[in-house]
Amino acid sequence: MKVYVGNLPFTVDLEKLKELFSSFGEIEEAVVITDKFSGRSKGFGFVTFKDEESAKKAIAEMNDKEVEGRNLKV
């Protein structure tokens, strides 16, 4: 199940995104969307969990959680 993660701090990269969500279950894929010209993060990404239960737990616990001064939108 793919989960949208918005309002990411621009310092969060792929590894940091995986680290933030790995405690909820097995992650199949994590992606931070970047500008194709500058390579800079656009402030959102996606985390794909192996099972729906892990995704729902991540949504419940991480939505509106503050990370580096920004509240995530999950």
All heavy atoms as a GROMACS GRO file, in nm:
protein
  585
    1MET      N    1   0.085  -0.118   0.000
    1MET     CA    2   0.000   0.000   0.000
    1MET      C    3   0.089   0.124   0.000
    1MET      O    4   0.178   0.138   0.083
    1MET     CB    5  -0.091  -0.001   0.123
    1MET     CG    6  -0.184   0.114   0.129
    1MET     SD    7  -0.302   0.097   0.266
    1MET     CE    8  -0.398   0.240   0.238
    2LYS      N    9   0.064   0.214  -0.093
    2LYS     CA   10   0.145   0.335  -0.108
    2LYS      C   11   0.084   0.448  -0.026
    2LYS      O   12  -0.035   0.473  -0.033
    2LYS     CB   13   0.154   0.374  -0.255
    2LYS     CG   14   0.253   0.487  -0.282
    2LYS     CD   15   0.263   0.520  -0.429
    2LYS     CE   16   0.359   0.425  -0.495
    2LYS     NZ   17   0.398   0.466  -0.630
    3VAL      N   18   0.170   0.517   0.048
    3VAL     CA   19   0.127   0.625   0.136
    3VAL      C   20   0.195   0.756   0.093
    3VAL      O   21   0.317   0.760   0.074
    3VAL     CB   22   0.165   0.593   0.283
    3VAL    CG1   23   0.129   0.707   0.376
    3VAL    CG2   24   0.099   0.464   0.329
    4TYR      N   25   0.116   0.860   0.076
    4TYR     CA   26   0.168   0.993   0.043
    4TYR      C   27   0.222   1.058   0.170
    4TYR      O   28   0.161   1.050   0.277
    4TYR     CB   29   0.054   1.079  -0.014
    4TYR     CG   30   0.086   1.225  -0.025
    4TYR    CD1   31   0.159   1.275  -0.132
    4TYR    CD2   32   0.044   1.315   0.073
    4TYR    CE1   33   0.189   1.410  -0.143
    4TYR    CE2   34   0.073   1.450   0.064
    4TYR     CZ   35   0.145   1.496  -0.044
    4TYR     OH   36   0.174   1.630  -0.054
    5VAL      N   37   0.337   1.123   0.159
    5VAL     CA   38   0.396   1.196   0.271
    5VAL      C   39   0.427   1.337   0.222
    5VAL      O   40   0.517   1.357   0.140
    5VAL     CB   41   0.525   1.129   0.323
    5VAL    CG1   42   0.578   1.203   0.445
    5VAL    CG2   43   0.502   0.982   0.355
    6GLY      N   44   0.351   1.436   0.269
    6GLY     CA   45   0.369   1.573   0.225
    6GLY      C   46   0.424   1.663   0.335
    6GLY      O   47   0.431   1.625   0.451
    7ASN      N   48   0.460   1.782   0.296
    7ASN     CA   49   0.518   1.884   0.384
    7ASN      C   50   0.649   1.836   0.447
    7ASN      O   51   0.681   1.870   0.560
    7ASN     CB   52   0.417   1.926   0.492
    7ASN     CG   53   0.446   2.066   0.543
    7ASN    OD1   54   0.495   2.152   0.471
    7ASN    ND2   55   0.417   2.090   0.670
    8LEU      N   56   0.724   1.759   0.370
    8LEU     CA   57   0.855   1.711   0.418
    8LEU      C   58   0.955   1.826   0.424
    8LEU      O   59   0.958   1.909   0.333
    8LEU     CB   60   0.913   1.606   0.322
    8LEU     CG   61   0.861   1.464   0.328
    8LEU    CD1   62   0.916   1.385   0.210
    8LEU    CD2   63   0.900   1.398   0.458
    9PRO      N   64   1.036   1.829   0.529
    9PRO     CA   65   1.146   1.927   0.528
    9PRO      C   66   1.237   1.898   0.408
    9PRO      O   67   1.254   1.781   0.370
    9PRO     CB   68   1.220   1.897   0.660
    9PRO     CG   69   1.121   1.826   0.745
    9PRO     CD   70   1.033   1.750   0.651
   10PHE      N   71   1.294   1.999   0.349
   10PHE     CA   72   1.377   1.981   0.229
   10PHE      C   73   1.506   1.904   0.258
   10PHE      O   74   1.571   1.857   0.166
   10PHE     CB   75   1.406   2.116   0.163
   10PHE     CG   76   1.281   2.180   0.110
   10PHE    CD1   77   1.230   2.295   0.167
   10PHE    CD2   78   1.213   2.124   0.003
   10PHE    CE1   79   1.114   2.353   0.119
   10PHE    CE2   80   1.097   2.182  -0.047
   10PHE     CZ   81   1.047   2.297   0.012
   11THR      N   82   1.541   1.890   0.387
   11THR     CA   83   1.662   1.815   0.424
   11THR      C   84   1.638   1.664   0.428
   11THR      O   85   1.732   1.588   0.436
   11THR     CB   86   1.711   1.860   0.562
   11THR    OG1   87   1.605   1.842   0.656
   11THR    CG2   88   1.757   2.003   0.561
   12VAL      N   89   1.511   1.621   0.422
   12VAL     CA   90   1.480   1.478   0.427
   12VAL      C   91   1.507   1.414   0.291
   12VAL      O   92   1.452   1.454   0.190
   12VAL     CB   93   1.333   1.453   0.471
   12VAL    CG1   94   1.296   1.306   0.456
   12VAL    CG2   95   1.311   1.499   0.613
   13ASP      N   96   1.597   1.314   0.293
   13ASP     CA   97   1.627   1.241   0.170
   13ASP      C   98   1.568   1.100   0.179
   13ASP      O   99   1.495   1.068   0.274
   13ASP     CB  100   1.779   1.236   0.147
   13ASP     CG  101   1.855   1.166   0.260
   13ASP    OD1  102   1.791   1.110   0.351
   13ASP    OD2  103   1.979   1.169   0.257
   14LEU      N  104   1.597   1.018   0.083
   14LEU     CA  105   1.543   0.883   0.076
   14LEU      C  106   1.572   0.803   0.203
   14LEU      O  107   1.483   0.739   0.259
   14LEU     CB  108   1.602   0.812  -0.047
   14LEU     CG  109   1.569   0.665  -0.065
   14LEU    CD1  110   1.422   0.647  -0.091
   14LEU    CD2  111   1.650   0.607  -0.179
   15GLU      N  112   1.696   0.806   0.250
   15GLU     CA  113   1.734   0.729   0.369
   15GLU      C  114   1.661   0.779   0.493
   15GLU      O  115   1.615   0.699   0.576
   15GLU     CB  116   1.886   0.733   0.390
   15GLU     CG  117   1.963   0.657   0.284
   15GLU     CD  118   1.918   0.512   0.267
   15GLU    OE1  119   1.902   0.442   0.368
   15GLU    OE2  120   1.896   0.471   0.152
   16LYS      N  121   1.650   0.909   0.508
   16LYS     CA  122   1.581   0.966   0.624
   16LYS      C  123   1.432   0.932   0.620
   16LYS      O  124   1.372   0.902   0.724
   16LYS     CB  125   1.603   1.118   0.626
   16LYS     CG  126   1.534   1.190   0.739
   16LYS     CD  127   1.603   1.167   0.872
   16LYS     CE  128   1.537   1.256   0.978
   16LYS     NZ  129   1.577   1.223   1.111
   17LEU      N  130   1.373   0.932   0.501
   17LEU     CA  131   1.232   0.897   0.487
   17LEU      C  132   1.210   0.752   0.529
   17LEU      O  133   1.117   0.721   0.604
   17LEU     CB  134   1.187   0.919   0.343
   17LEU     CG  135   1.038   0.897   0.314
   17LEU    CD1  136   0.951   0.994   0.394
   17LEU    CD2  137   1.010   0.912   0.166
   18LYS      N  138   1.297   0.663   0.484
   18LYS     CA  139   1.288   0.521   0.523
   18LYS      C  140   1.301   0.507   0.675
   18LYS      O  141   1.229   0.431   0.737
   18LYS     CB  142   1.398   0.439   0.455
   18LYS     CG  143   1.368   0.400   0.315
   18LYS     CD  144   1.479   0.310   0.264
   18LYS     CE  145   1.454   0.266   0.122
   18LYS     NZ  146   1.564   0.182   0.069
   19GLU      N  147   1.396   0.580   0.731
   19GLU     CA  148   1.420   0.575   0.875
   19GLU      C  149   1.297   0.621   0.954
   19GLU      O  150   1.262   0.561   1.054
   19GLU     CB  151   1.541   0.666   0.907
   19GLU     CG  152   1.588   0.662   1.049
   19GLU     CD  153   1.703   0.759   1.071
   19GLU    OE1  154   1.803   0.751   0.996
   19GLU    OE2  155   1.692   0.845   1.161
   20LEU      N  156   1.231   0.727   0.907
   20LEU     CA  157   1.112   0.780   0.974
   20LEU      C  158   0.998   0.679   0.980
   20LEU      O  159   0.921   0.675   1.076
   20LEU     CB  160   1.063   0.907   0.905
   20LEU     CG  161   1.142   1.035   0.927
   20LEU    CD1  162   1.095   1.143   0.830
   20LEU    CD2  163   1.126   1.083   1.069
   21PHE      N  164   0.984   0.596   0.876
   21PHE     CA  165   0.870   0.507   0.863
   21PHE      C  166   0.900   0.359   0.887
   21PHE      O  167   0.808   0.278   0.892
   21PHE     CB  168   0.804   0.526   0.726
   21PHE     CG  169   0.725   0.653   0.717
   21PHE    CD1  170   0.786   0.771   0.680
   21PHE    CD2  171   0.590   0.655   0.747
   21PHE    CE1  172   0.714   0.890   0.674
   21PHE    CE2  173   0.517   0.773   0.741
   21PHE     CZ  174   0.579   0.889   0.704
   22SER      N  175   1.026   0.322   0.902
   22SER     CA  176   1.062   0.180   0.913
   22SER      C  177   1.007   0.112   1.038
   22SER      O  178   0.988  -0.009   1.039
   22SER     CB  179   1.214   0.163   0.907
   22SER     OG  180   1.274   0.227   1.018
   23SER      N  181   0.978   0.186   1.142
   23SER     CA  182   0.929   0.125   1.266
   23SER      C  183   0.785   0.073   1.254
   23SER      O  184   0.738  -0.001   1.339
   23SER     CB  185   0.937   0.225   1.381
   23SER     OG  186   0.853   0.335   1.357
   24PHE      N  187   0.716   0.109   1.146
   24PHE     CA  188   0.576   0.068   1.129
   24PHE      C  189   0.559  -0.062   1.052
   24PHE      O  190   0.452  -0.121   1.054
   24PHE     CB  191   0.497   0.180   1.060
   24PHE     CG  192   0.497   0.306   1.140
   24PHE    CD1  193   0.575   0.414   1.100
   24PHE    CD2  194   0.424   0.318   1.256
   24PHE    CE1  195   0.579   0.530   1.175
   24PHE    CE2  196   0.427   0.434   1.332
   24PHE     CZ  197   0.505   0.540   1.291
   25GLY      N  198   0.663  -0.106   0.985
   25GLY     CA  199   0.655  -0.230   0.910
   25GLY      C  200   0.754  -0.232   0.796
   25GLY      O  201   0.832  -0.138   0.778
   26GLU      N  202   0.752  -0.341   0.720
   26GLU     CA  203   0.846  -0.358   0.610
   26GLU      C  204   0.813  -0.264   0.494
   26GLU      O  205   0.700  -0.260   0.447
   26GLU     CB  206   0.844  -0.502   0.562
   26GLU     CG  207   0.955  -0.532   0.464
   26GLU     CD  208   0.961  -0.679   0.424
   26GLU    OE1  209   0.908  -0.764   0.498
   26GLU    OE2  210   1.019  -0.706   0.318
   27ILE      N  211   0.913  -0.189   0.452
   27ILE     CA  212   0.897  -0.093   0.343
   27ILE      C  213   0.948  -0.155   0.214
   27ILE      O  214   1.061  -0.204   0.208
   27ILE     CB  215   0.974   0.038   0.374
   27ILE    CG1  216   0.913   0.107   0.495
   27ILE    CG2  217   0.976   0.130   0.252
   27ILE    CD1  218   0.989   0.227   0.542
   28GLU      N  219   0.863  -0.155   0.111
   28GLU     CA  220   0.904  -0.205  -0.020
   28GLU      C  221   0.979  -0.099  -0.100
   28GLU      O  222   1.072  -0.128  -0.171
   28GLU     CB  223   0.783  -0.253  -0.099
   28GLU     CG  224   0.720  -0.378  -0.046
   28GLU     CD  225   0.604  -0.428  -0.130
   28GLU    OE1  226   0.546  -0.348  -0.206
   28GLU    OE2  227   0.573  -0.547  -0.119
   29GLU      N  228   0.931   0.027  -0.085
   29GLU     CA  229   0.991   0.136  -0.160
   29GLU      C  230   0.965   0.268  -0.089
   29GLU      O  231   0.860   0.287  -0.030
   29GLU     CB  232   0.930   0.140  -0.301
   29GLU     CG  233   0.987   0.249  -0.389
   29GLU     CD  234   0.917   0.256  -0.525
   29GLU    OE1  235   0.796   0.233  -0.533
   29GLU    OE2  236   0.988   0.285  -0.623
   30ALA      N  237   1.061   0.358  -0.097
   30ALA     CA  238   1.043   0.494  -0.046
   30ALA      C  239   1.102   0.588  -0.150
   30ALA      O  240   1.209   0.562  -0.205
   30ALA     CB  241   1.114   0.512   0.087
   31VAL      N  242   1.028   0.696  -0.179
   31VAL     CA  243   1.071   0.790  -0.283
   31VAL      C  244   1.048   0.932  -0.235
   31VAL      O  245   0.941   0.964  -0.183
   31VAL     CB  246   0.989   0.768  -0.413
   31VAL    CG1  247   1.030   0.867  -0.520
   31VAL    CG2  248   1.002   0.627  -0.463
   32VAL      N  249   1.150   1.016  -0.250
   32VAL     CA  250   1.135   1.160  -0.228
   32VAL      C  251   1.134   1.222  -0.366
   32VAL      O  252   1.226   1.202  -0.446
   32VAL     CB  253   1.250   1.217  -0.142
   32VAL    CG1  254   1.240   1.368  -0.132
   32VAL    CG2  255   1.251   1.155  -0.003
   33ILE      N  256   1.028   1.297  -0.397
   33ILE     CA  257   1.016   1.358  -0.530
   33ILE      C  258   1.108   1.480  -0.538
   33ILE      O  259   1.105   1.567  -0.450
   33ILE     CB  260   0.869   1.399  -0.558
   33ILE    CG1  261   0.775   1.278  -0.540
   33ILE    CG2  262   0.856   1.459  -0.697
   33ILE    CD1  263   0.806   1.157  -0.625
   34THR      N  264   1.188   1.483  -0.643
   34THR     CA  265   1.285   1.592  -0.659
   34THR      C  266   1.264   1.664  -0.792
   34THR      O  267   1.210   1.608  -0.887
   34THR     CB  268   1.430   1.538  -0.655
   34THR    OG1  269   1.446   1.439  -0.755
   34THR    CG2  270   1.464   1.480  -0.519
   35ASP      N  271   1.310   1.788  -0.796
   35ASP     CA  272   1.308   1.866  -0.919
   35ASP      C  273   1.410   1.805  -1.015
   35ASP      O  274   1.524   1.780  -0.977
   35ASP     CB  275   1.345   2.011  -0.888
   35ASP     CG  276   1.343   2.098  -1.011
   35ASP    OD1  277   1.449   2.105  -1.079
   35ASP    OD2  278   1.239   2.158  -1.041
   36LYS      N  279   1.369   1.780  -1.139
   36LYS     CA  280   1.460   1.711  -1.230
   36LYS      C  281   1.579   1.795  -1.275
   36LYS      O  282   1.679   1.742  -1.320
   36LYS     CB  283   1.385   1.657  -1.351
   36LYS     CG  284   1.330   1.759  -1.446
   36LYS     CD  285   1.260   1.688  -1.562
   36LYS     CE  286   1.207   1.789  -1.662
   36LYS     NZ  287   1.143   1.722  -1.775
   37PHE      N  288   1.570   1.925  -1.261
   37PHE     CA  289   1.681   2.011  -1.301
   37PHE      C  290   1.777   2.041  -1.186
   37PHE      O  291   1.897   2.029  -1.201
   37PHE     CB  292   1.630   2.142  -1.362
   37PHE     CG  293   1.549   2.120  -1.486
   37PHE    CD1  294   1.412   2.140  -1.484
   37PHE    CD2  295   1.608   2.076  -1.604
   37PHE    CE1  296   1.336   2.118  -1.598
   37PHE    CE2  297   1.534   2.054  -1.718
   37PHE     CZ  298   1.396   2.074  -1.715
   38SER      N  299   1.723   2.078  -1.070
   38SER     CA  300   1.809   2.115  -0.958
   38SER      C  301   1.841   1.996  -0.867
   38SER      O  302   1.939   2.000  -0.793
   38SER     CB  303   1.743   2.225  -0.874
   38SER     OG  304   1.630   2.173  -0.805
   39GLY      N  305   1.757   1.892  -0.871
   39GLY     CA  306   1.779   1.777  -0.783
   39GLY      C  307   1.729   1.800  -0.642
   39GLY      O  308   1.740   1.714  -0.556
   40ARG      N  309   1.673   1.918  -0.618
   40ARG     CA  310   1.626   1.952  -0.483
   40ARG      C  311   1.489   1.889  -0.456
   40ARG      O  312   1.406   1.878  -0.545
   40ARG     CB  313   1.615   2.104  -0.473
   40ARG     CG  314   1.575   2.152  -0.336
   40ARG     CD  315   1.569   2.302  -0.327
   40ARG     NE  316   1.502   2.335  -0.202
   40ARG     CZ  317   1.458   2.452  -0.170
   40ARG    NH1  318   1.476   2.553  -0.252
   40ARG    NH2  319   1.398   2.474  -0.057
   41SER      N  320   1.468   1.850  -0.332
   41SER     CA  321   1.340   1.791  -0.292
   41SER      C  322   1.226   1.888  -0.318
   41SER      O  323   1.239   2.008  -0.298
   41SER     CB  324   1.344   1.756  -0.144
   41SER     OG  325   1.215   1.724  -0.096
   42LYS      N  326   1.111   1.835  -0.361
   42LYS     CA  327   0.991   1.917  -0.378
   42LYS      C  328   0.907   1.919  -0.252
   42LYS      O  329   0.801   1.981  -0.249
   42LYS     CB  330   0.909   1.865  -0.496
   42LYS     CG  331   0.973   1.892  -0.632
   42LYS     CD  332   0.876   1.862  -0.742
   42LYS     CE  333   0.932   1.907  -0.876
   42LYS     NZ  334   0.834   1.894  -0.983
   43GLY      N  335   0.952   1.850  -0.147
   43GLY     CA  336   0.882   1.854  -0.018
   43GLY      C  337   0.775   1.748   0.001
   43GLY      O  338   0.695   1.756   0.092
   44PHE      N  339   0.777   1.647  -0.087
   44PHE     CA  340   0.684   1.536  -0.067
   44PHE      C  341   0.742   1.407  -0.124
   44PHE      O  342   0.839   1.410  -0.198
   44PHE     CB  343   0.546   1.566  -0.126
   44PHE     CG  344   0.540   1.567  -0.277
   44PHE    CD1  345   0.497   1.455  -0.346
   44PHE    CD2  346   0.574   1.680  -0.349
   44PHE    CE1  347   0.490   1.455  -0.485
   44PHE    CE2  348   0.567   1.682  -0.488
   44PHE     CZ  349   0.524   1.569  -0.556
   45GLY      N  350   0.680   1.297  -0.083
   45GLY     CA  351   0.727   1.168  -0.132
   45GLY      C  352   0.624   1.060  -0.106
   45GLY      O  353   0.511   1.090  -0.064
   46PHE      N  354   0.665   0.936  -0.126
   46PHE     CA  355   0.576   0.822  -0.107
   46PHE      C  356   0.651   0.710  -0.038
   46PHE      O  357   0.769   0.690  -0.064
   46PHE     CB  358   0.524   0.772  -0.242
   46PHE     CG  359   0.444   0.874  -0.318
   46PHE    CD1  360   0.505   0.958  -0.409
   46PHE    CD2  361   0.309   0.888  -0.296
   46PHE    CE1  362   0.433   1.054  -0.479
   46PHE    CE2  363   0.235   0.984  -0.365
   46PHE     CZ  364   0.297   1.066  -0.456
   47VAL      N  365   0.580   0.638   0.048
   47VAL     CA  366   0.636   0.520   0.113
   47VAL      C  367   0.540   0.404   0.082
   47VAL      O  368   0.420   0.415   0.106
   47VAL     CB  369   0.647   0.538   0.266
   47VAL    CG1  370   0.701   0.412   0.332
   47VAL    CG2  371   0.737   0.656   0.299
   48THR      N  372   0.595   0.295   0.028
   48THR     CA  373   0.513   0.179  -0.004
   48THR      C  374   0.542   0.069   0.099
   48THR      O  375   0.656   0.025   0.112
   48THR     CB  376   0.544   0.126  -0.146
   48THR    OG1  377   0.526   0.233  -0.239
   48THR    CG2  378   0.451   0.011  -0.182
   49PHE      N  379   0.438   0.031   0.171
   49PHE     CA  380   0.451  -0.074   0.272
   49PHE      C  381   0.410  -0.208   0.214
   49PHE      O  382   0.327  -0.217   0.124
   49PHE     CB  383   0.361  -0.043   0.393
   49PHE     CG  384   0.412   0.069   0.478
   49PHE    CD1  385   0.368   0.199   0.456
   49PHE    CD2  386   0.504   0.047   0.578
   49PHE    CE1  387   0.414   0.304   0.533
   49PHE    CE2  388   0.551   0.151   0.656
   49PHE     CZ  389   0.506   0.280   0.634
   50LYS      N  390   0.467  -0.315   0.270
   50LYS     CA  391   0.436  -0.450   0.223
   50LYS      C  392   0.292  -0.489   0.253
   50LYS      O  393   0.229  -0.559   0.175
   50LYS     CB  394   0.533  -0.549   0.287
   50LYS     CG  395   0.531  -0.684   0.223
   50LYS     CD  396   0.650  -0.766   0.261
   50LYS     CE  397   0.650  -0.894   0.180
   50LYS     NZ  398   0.778  -0.923   0.122
   51ASP      N  399   0.239  -0.441   0.367
   51ASP     CA  400   0.101  -0.477   0.401
   51ASP      C  401   0.021  -0.354   0.444
   51ASP      O  402   0.076  -0.254   0.488
   51ASP     CB  403   0.097  -0.584   0.512
   51ASP     CG  404   0.163  -0.539   0.639
   51ASP    OD1  405   0.093  -0.480   0.724
   51ASP    OD2  406   0.285  -0.561   0.654
   52GLU      N  407  -0.109  -0.365   0.428
   52GLU     CA  408  -0.200  -0.253   0.454
   52GLU      C  409  -0.203  -0.212   0.601
   52GLU      O  410  -0.215  -0.094   0.633
   52GLU     CB  411  -0.340  -0.292   0.407
   52GLU     CG  412  -0.437  -0.176   0.402
   52GLU     CD  413  -0.570  -0.215   0.340
   52GLU    OE1  414  -0.574  -0.305   0.255
   52GLU    OE2  415  -0.670  -0.152   0.378
   53GLU      N  416  -0.190  -0.309   0.690
   53GLU     CA  417  -0.194  -0.280   0.834
   53GLU      C  418  -0.081  -0.185   0.875
   53GLU      O  419  -0.102  -0.092   0.952
   53GLU     CB  420  -0.183  -0.412   0.911
   53GLU     CG  421  -0.236  -0.404   1.053
   53GLU     CD  422  -0.240  -0.543   1.117
   53GLU    OE1  423  -0.315  -0.629   1.070
   53GLU    OE2  424  -0.164  -0.561   1.213
   54SER      N  425   0.038  -0.209   0.825
   54SER     CA  426   0.154  -0.123   0.855
   54SER      C  427   0.130   0.018   0.803
   54SER      O  428   0.161   0.116   0.870
   54SER     CB  429   0.281  -0.179   0.790
   54SER     OG  430   0.310  -0.306   0.840
   55ALA      N  431   0.073   0.027   0.683
   55ALA     CA  432   0.046   0.157   0.623
   55ALA      C  433  -0.055   0.235   0.706
   55ALA      O  434  -0.037   0.354   0.732
   55ALA     CB  435  -0.005   0.140   0.480
   56LYS      N  436  -0.161   0.168   0.750
   56LYS     CA  437  -0.263   0.236   0.830
   56LYS      C  438  -0.207   0.284   0.963
   56LYS      O  439  -0.240   0.393   1.009
   56LYS     CB  440  -0.382   0.142   0.853
   56LYS     CG  441  -0.467   0.125   0.729
   56LYS     CD  442  -0.587   0.036   0.754
   56LYS     CE  443  -0.673   0.026   0.629
   56LYS     NZ  444  -0.787  -0.063   0.648
   57LYS      N  445  -0.119   0.204   1.024
   57LYS     CA  446  -0.056   0.243   1.150
   57LYS      C  447   0.034   0.366   1.129
   57LYS      O  448   0.034   0.459   1.208
   57LYS     CB  449   0.025   0.126   1.207
   57LYS     CG  450   0.080   0.152   1.343
   57LYS     CD  451   0.151   0.029   1.399
   57LYS     CE  452   0.208   0.059   1.535
   57LYS     NZ  453   0.290  -0.050   1.587
   58ALA      N  454   0.109   0.365   1.019
   58ALA     CA  455   0.197   0.477   0.987
   58ALA      C  456   0.118   0.605   0.965
   58ALA      O  457   0.154   0.712   1.014
   58ALA     CB  458   0.281   0.445   0.863
   59ILE      N  459   0.005   0.593   0.893
   59ILE     CA  460  -0.080   0.709   0.868
   59ILE      C  461  -0.132   0.765   1.000
   59ILE      O  462  -0.126   0.886   1.025
   59ILE     CB  463  -0.197   0.673   0.774
   59ILE    CG1  464  -0.145   0.642   0.634
   59ILE    CG2  465  -0.300   0.786   0.768
   59ILE    CD1  466  -0.245   0.575   0.542
   60ALA      N  467  -0.183   0.677   1.085
   60ALA     CA  468  -0.241   0.719   1.212
   60ALA      C  469  -0.138   0.788   1.303
   60ALA      O  470  -0.169   0.888   1.368
   60ALA     CB  471  -0.301   0.599   1.285
   61GLU      N  472  -0.017   0.736   1.305
   61GLU     CA  473   0.084   0.789   1.398
   61GLU      C  474   0.168   0.904   1.342
   61GLU      O  475   0.219   0.985   1.417
   61GLU     CB  476   0.175   0.675   1.446
   61GLU     CG  477   0.098   0.577   1.534
   61GLU     CD  478   0.188   0.480   1.606
   61GLU    OE1  479   0.303   0.516   1.640
   61GLU    OE2  480   0.143   0.366   1.629
   62MET      N  481   0.183   0.909   1.209
   62MET     CA  482   0.273   1.009   1.152
   62MET      C  483   0.202   1.133   1.096
   62MET      O  484   0.266   1.236   1.076
   62MET     CB  485   0.358   0.946   1.041
   62MET     CG  486   0.456   0.841   1.091
   62MET     SD  487   0.580   0.906   1.205
   62MET     CE  488   0.688   0.993   1.092
   63ASN      N  489   0.071   1.124   1.070
   63ASN     CA  490   0.001   1.241   1.018
   63ASN      C  491   0.006   1.354   1.122
   63ASN      O  492  -0.024   1.333   1.238
   63ASN     CB  493  -0.144   1.208   0.983
   63ASN     CG  494  -0.211   1.323   0.910
   63ASN    OD1  495  -0.153   1.381   0.819
   63ASN    ND2  496  -0.330   1.357   0.951
   64ASP      N  497   0.047   1.470   1.079
   64ASP     CA  498   0.059   1.591   1.162
   64ASP      C  499   0.174   1.584   1.263
   64ASP      O  500   0.185   1.670   1.349
   64ASP     CB  501  -0.074   1.623   1.232
   64ASP     CG  502  -0.097   1.774   1.240
   64ASP    OD1  503  -0.053   1.845   1.148
   64ASP    OD2  504  -0.156   1.818   1.340
   65LYS      N  505   0.260   1.484   1.253
   65LYS     CA  506   0.377   1.475   1.342
   65LYS      C  507   0.482   1.577   1.295
   65LYS      O  508   0.505   1.594   1.176
   65LYS     CB  509   0.436   1.334   1.338
   65LYS     CG  510   0.557   1.319   1.428
   65LYS     CD  511   0.612   1.178   1.422
   65LYS     CE  512   0.743   1.170   1.494
   65LYS     NZ  513   0.734   1.105   1.622
   66GLU      N  514   0.543   1.644   1.391
   66GLU     CA  515   0.645   1.744   1.357
   66GLU      C  516   0.779   1.679   1.330
   66GLU      O  517   0.828   1.600   1.410
   66GLU     CB  518   0.658   1.846   1.470
   66GLU     CG  519   0.752   1.959   1.432
   66GLU     CD  520   0.770   2.062   1.544
   66GLU    OE1  521   0.671   2.097   1.607
   66GLU    OE2  522   0.885   2.104   1.564
   67VAL      N  523   0.838   1.713   1.217
   67VAL     CA  524   0.972   1.667   1.180
   67VAL      C  525   1.048   1.790   1.135
   67VAL      O  526   1.010   1.855   1.038
   67VAL     CB  527   0.967   1.562   1.068
   67VAL    CG1  528   1.108   1.525   1.022
   67VAL    CG2  529   0.891   1.438   1.112
   68GLU      N  530   1.154   1.823   1.208
   68GLU     CA  531   1.238   1.940   1.177
   68GLU      C  532   1.156   2.067   1.157
   68GLU      O  533   1.178   2.144   1.064
   68GLU     CB  534   1.324   1.909   1.054
   68GLU     CG  535   1.424   1.796   1.078
   68GLU     CD  536   1.508   1.766   0.956
   68GLU    OE1  537   1.530   1.856   0.870
   68GLU    OE2  538   1.553   1.652   0.946
   69GLY      N  539   1.056   2.086   1.243
   69GLY     CA  540   0.978   2.210   1.241
   69GLY      C  541   0.862   2.213   1.144
   69GLY      O  542   0.793   2.314   1.133
   70ARG      N  543   0.838   2.103   1.073
   70ARG     CA  544   0.726   2.096   0.978
   70ARG      C  545   0.634   1.980   1.013
   70ARG      O  546   0.683   1.871   1.044
   70ARG     CB  547   0.778   2.080   0.834
   70ARG     CG  548   0.865   2.198   0.792
   70ARG     CD  549   0.907   2.186   0.651
   70ARG     NE  550   0.794   2.223   0.565
   70ARG     CZ  551   0.806   2.249   0.436
   70ARG    NH1  552   0.923   2.242   0.377
   70ARG    NH2  553   0.701   2.280   0.364
   71ASN      N  554   0.504   2.003   1.009
   71ASN     CA  555   0.408   1.896   1.037
   71ASN      C  556   0.380   1.817   0.911
   71ASN      O  557   0.332   1.873   0.812
   71ASN     CB  558   0.278   1.954   1.094
   71ASN     CG  559   0.298   2.015   1.231
   71ASN    OD1  560   0.404   2.003   1.289
   71ASN    ND2  561   0.196   2.078   1.281
   72LEU      N  562   0.408   1.687   0.917
   72LEU     CA  563   0.387   1.601   0.801
   72LEU      C  564   0.239   1.585   0.769
   72LEU      O  565   0.154   1.587   0.859
   72LEU     CB  566   0.446   1.462   0.827
   72LEU     CG  567   0.595   1.451   0.853
   72LEU    CD1  568   0.635   1.306   0.874
   72LEU    CD2  569   0.675   1.512   0.740
   73LYS      N  570   0.209   1.568   0.643
   73LYS     CA  571   0.073   1.535   0.596
   73LYS      C  572   0.080   1.396   0.534
   73LYS      O  573   0.142   1.379   0.430
   73LYS     CB  574   0.024   1.637   0.493
   73LYS     CG  575   0.022   1.779   0.544
   73LYS     CD  576  -0.076   1.797   0.659
   73LYS     CE  577  -0.067   1.936   0.717
   73LYS     NZ  578  -0.095   1.940   0.859
   74VAL      N  579   0.022   1.299   0.602
   74VAL     CA  580   0.031   1.159   0.557
   74VAL      C  581  -0.107   1.108   0.521
   74VAL      O  582  -0.200   1.123   0.596
   74VAL     CB  583   0.094   1.070   0.667
   74VAL    CG1  584   0.111   0.928   0.616
   74VAL    CG2  585   0.227   1.126   0.712
   0.00000   0.00000   0.00000
